[in-house]
């Protein structure tokens, strides 16, 4: 089976020019390219696993949920005083790669 390349519009140089460890850049790239192994993505790829979030056990575990919607993640964003900024960006665009590029 051949894989189809996913074309995602964005300013990729924003990620690659960040002054953070390479593993953070790769993490952001994987999330933006829909390569992040959430339970929803693993299930779509044929891996049999529950779809519920490991942290809150009551929501569909996709990238948006893991990084933005999960109550435990929201609590962490609030603790870092970043939730108001993230919430404002969410109101503008609710897709994970656009959200990351807007936030950057």
C-alpha positions as CSV (number, residue, x, y, z in Angstrom):
1,X,0.0,0.0,0.0
2,X,1.4,3.4,-0.9
3,X,1.0,6.4,1.4
4,X,-0.4,9.7,0.1
5,X,1.6,12.7,1.2
6,X,-0.4,15.1,3.2
7,X,0.1,18.7,2.1
8,X,-0.4,21.1,5.0
9,X,-0.2,24.9,4.3
10,X,1.8,26.7,6.9
11,X,5.0,28.6,7.6
12,X,7.3,25.6,8.3
13,X,10.3,27.9,8.8
14,X,8.6,29.2,12.0
15,X,9.0,25.7,13.4
16,X,12.5,25.0,12.1
17,X,13.9,28.4,13.2
18,X,12.6,28.1,16.8
19,X,15.3,28.2,19.5
20,X,14.2,25.0,21.1
21,X,15.6,21.4,21.2
22,X,15.2,19.5,17.9
23,X,12.7,17.0,19.5
24,X,10.3,19.9,20.2
25,X,10.5,21.0,16.5
26,X,9.9,17.4,15.4
27,X,7.0,17.1,17.8
28,X,5.4,20.3,16.4
29,X,6.1,19.1,12.8
30,X,4.5,15.7,13.5
31,X,1.4,17.3,15.0
32,X,1.0,19.7,12.1
33,X,1.5,16.9,9.5
34,X,-1.0,14.6,11.3
35,X,1.7,12.1,12.2
36,X,1.2,12.4,15.9
37,X,0.2,8.9,17.2
38,X,-3.0,9.7,19.0
39,X,-5.4,6.8,19.8
40,X,-7.8,8.1,17.0
41,X,-4.9,8.1,14.4
42,X,-3.6,4.7,15.6
43,X,-7.1,3.3,15.3
44,X,-7.5,4.7,11.8
45,X,-4.2,3.0,10.9
46,X,-5.5,-0.4,12.0
47,X,-4.1,-0.5,15.6
48,X,-6.8,-1.9,17.9
49,X,-6.9,0.4,20.9
50,X,-9.6,2.2,23.0
51,X,-10.4,5.7,21.6
52,X,-10.9,7.4,25.0
53,X,-8.3,9.8,26.4
54,X,-5.8,8.2,28.8
55,X,-6.0,11.3,31.1
56,X,-9.7,12.1,31.3
57,X,-11.2,8.8,30.1
58,X,-14.2,10.4,28.5
59,X,-13.3,12.0,25.2
60,X,-12.1,11.0,21.8
61,X,-8.3,11.2,21.8
62,X,-7.2,13.2,18.8
63,X,-4.5,15.9,18.5
64,X,-6.9,18.7,19.4
65,X,-8.1,16.9,22.5
66,X,-4.6,15.9,23.7
67,X,-3.1,19.4,23.2
68,X,-6.1,21.7,23.9
69,X,-9.3,20.2,25.1
70,X,-8.5,17.7,27.8
71,X,-9.4,19.2,31.2
72,X,-5.9,18.2,32.6
73,X,-4.2,20.0,29.7
74,X,-6.4,23.1,30.1
75,X,-5.4,23.1,33.8
76,X,-1.7,22.9,32.8
77,X,-2.1,25.8,30.3
78,X,-3.8,27.8,33.0
79,X,-1.0,27.1,35.4
80,X,1.5,28.4,32.9
81,X,-0.7,31.5,32.3
82,X,-1.1,30.6,28.6
83,X,-4.7,29.6,28.5
84,X,-6.2,33.0,27.7
85,X,-3.9,33.3,24.6
86,X,-4.6,29.8,23.5
87,X,-8.4,30.3,24.0
88,X,-8.2,33.4,21.9
89,X,-6.4,31.5,19.1
90,X,-8.9,28.7,19.3
91,X,-11.7,31.2,18.6
92,X,-10.0,32.2,15.4
93,X,-9.2,28.8,13.9
94,X,-10.0,25.4,15.3
95,X,-7.7,23.1,13.4
96,X,-4.5,22.0,15.1
97,X,-2.0,22.9,12.5
98,X,-3.4,26.4,11.9
99,X,-3.6,26.8,15.6
100,X,0.1,26.0,16.0
101,X,1.1,28.3,13.2
102,X,-1.1,31.1,14.6
103,X,0.3,30.6,18.1
104,X,3.9,30.7,16.7
